[in-house]
Amino acid sequence: MELRGKALPIFILIAIISALVVAGCDRDEQAPRRPITPREKTTTEDSTLTRRAQQPSTQATSTEARKLADRLTNKAVEVKGVRSATVVVQPANNRYTVLVGLTLNSEVKEDQTEAIKKEVSEKLSKTDKRIDRVLVTTNPDLVRRIEDIARGILGGKPVQSFAEEITEVTRRIVPTID
């Protein structure tokens, strides 16, 4: 009976503390609440989906970028003096930056290299109106890096996963552009 006599006051104390905690968690009356209109119930995701539905989709898909890269590769090897070409198309905001790694025929003289690079750049730029820049290199190290990126993309990796590598290759090509 002794235990029962002590348990009742402890139970009452716990009940009072619980009531105070629950009362303290009531909503803040200082910030007036107004009803949310149906327009405000739209989430950011819903808004994005709505905008996408309203605007025609011109964003390039990765499949489209790969097909364009194939077309550009074929056009690049049509230029006299080009033995092989590797092309990476980087889509951004419905525009393309194109990286081109060229291997030239052995009979091409060093003084012809810049003219060939320029011809390839101009030819590829005219292929698709969404192409912003065409960066062409014959540097074997950069050609190898472009080939590695292209191989990864063909293997199913998204072009975005190569963003740092593409930035580095671009940085190294750009100083050589006239």
C-alpha positions in Angstrom: 0.0 0.0 0.0 3.0 2.2 0.6 3.9 2.0 -3.1 0.4 2.9 -4.2 0.4 6.0 -2.0 3.6 7.3 -3.6 2.5 6.4 -7.2 -0.6 8.6 -7.2 1.3 11.9 -6.5 3.9 11.0 -9.2 1.2 10.2 -11.7 -0.5 13.5 -11.0 2.8 15.4 -11.4 3.5 13.7 -14.7 -0.1 14.5 -15.9 0.4 18.2 -15.0 3.8 18.4 -16.7 2.4 16.7 -19.8 -0.6 19.2 -19.9 1.8 22.1 -19.7 4.0 20.8 -22.4 1.0 20.2 -24.7 -0.3 23.7 -24.0 3.1 25.2 -24.7 3.2 23.6 -28.1 0.0 25.4 -29.3 0.5 27.4 -32.5 2.0 30.8 -32.4 -0.8 33.4 -32.3 1.5 36.2 -33.2 1.8 35.1 -36.8 -1.7 35.3 -38.3 -2.7 32.5 -40.5 -4.5 33.0 -43.8 -6.1 30.4 -46.0 -3.9 29.0 -48.7 -5.4 29.5 -52.2 -5.4 26.7 -54.7 -2.8 28.6 -56.7 -0.4 28.6 -53.7 -0.8 24.9 -53.2 1.2 24.3 -56.3 4.7 22.9 -55.5 7.9 23.9 -57.2 7.9 20.6 -58.9 4.4 21.1 -60.2 5.3 24.6 -61.6 8.3 23.1 -63.3 6.2 20.4 -64.9 3.6 23.0 -66.0 6.3 25.2 -67.5 7.8 22.3 -69.4 4.4 21.3 -70.7 3.6 24.9 -71.9 7.0 25.4 -73.6 7.9 23.4 -76.7 10.8 21.0 -75.8 13.9 22.0 -77.7 16.3 20.6 -75.1 18.6 18.1 -76.7 18.5 14.6 -75.4 21.6 12.5 -74.8 20.6 10.3 -77.8 20.2 13.4 -80.0 23.6 14.7 -78.9 25.2 11.3 -79.7 23.6 11.2 -83.1 24.9 14.7 -83.8 28.4 13.7 -82.6 28.3 10.8 -85.2 27.2 13.2 -87.9 29.9 15.7 -87.0 32.6 13.0 -86.9 31.7 11.9 -90.4 31.8 15.5 -91.6 35.2 16.1 -90.0 36.8 13.1 -91.7 35.6 14.4 -95.0 38.1 17.3 -94.7 41.3 16.6 -96.7 44.2 15.6 -94.4 42.0 14.2 -91.6 42.7 10.6 -90.8 40.3 10.2 -87.9 38.1 12.4 -85.7 36.5 12.1 -82.3 33.7 14.4 -81.4 32.0 15.1 -78.0 28.9 17.3 -78.0 28.1 19.1 -74.8 24.5 20.4 -74.7 23.7 23.4 -72.5 20.6 25.6 -72.6 19.6 24.3 -76.1 23.1 25.2 -77.4 26.1 22.9 -78.1 29.8 23.2 -77.5 31.6 20.7 -79.7 35.0 19.3 -78.8 36.9 17.7 -81.7 40.0 15.7 -81.5 41.7 15.2 -84.9 44.4 12.8 -86.0 45.9 14.0 -89.3 47.4 12.0 -92.1 51.1 11.6 -91.9 51.7 13.6 -95.1 50.1 16.7 -93.7 52.8 19.4 -93.1 52.8 21.3 -89.8 52.0 24.6 -91.5 48.8 23.0 -92.9 47.5 22.0 -89.4 45.8 25.3 -88.5 44.1 25.6 -91.9 42.7 22.0 -91.5 41.5 22.8 -87.9 39.8 26.0 -89.1 38.1 24.2 -92.1 36.8 21.4 -89.7 35.5 24.0 -87.3 33.7 26.0 -90.0 32.2 22.9 -91.6 30.9 21.5 -88.3 29.6 24.9 -87.2 27.3 25.0 -90.3 25.9 21.5 -89.6 23.5 22.5 -86.8 22.2 25.9 -85.9 22.4 25.1 -82.2 26.2 24.8 -82.3 27.7 27.7 -80.4 31.4 26.7 -80.4 33.6 24.2 -82.1 36.9 23.6 -80.4 39.3 21.6 -82.5 42.6 20.1 -81.3 45.4 17.9 -82.8 47.3 17.7 -79.5 47.6 13.9 -79.0 47.1 14.1 -75.2 43.8 16.1 -75.7 42.7 13.9 -78.5 43.1 10.9 -76.2 41.1 12.6 -73.4 38.3 13.5 -75.9 38.3 9.8 -77.0 38.0 8.7 -73.3 35.1 11.1 -72.8 33.4 9.9 -76.0 33.9 6.2 -75.0 32.3 6.9 -71.6 29.3 8.6 -73.2 28.8 5.7 -75.6 29.1 3.4 -72.6 26.0 5.1 -71.2 27.4 7.7 -68.8 25.8 11.1 -69.0 27.8 13.9 -70.5 27.4 15.8 -67.2 29.5 13.2 -65.4 32.5 14.4 -67.6 31.9 18.1 -66.8 35.3 18.6 -65.1 37.2 16.8 -67.8 35.4 18.7 -70.5 36.2 22.0 -68.8 39.9 21.1 -68.5 40.1 20.0 -72.2 38.3 23.2 -73.2 40.6 25.3 -71.1 43.6 23.7 -72.8 42.2 24.1 -76.3 40.9 27.7 -76.1 44.4 29.4 -75.9 45.3 27.9 -79.3 42.2 29.3 -81.1 42.9 32.3 -83.3 
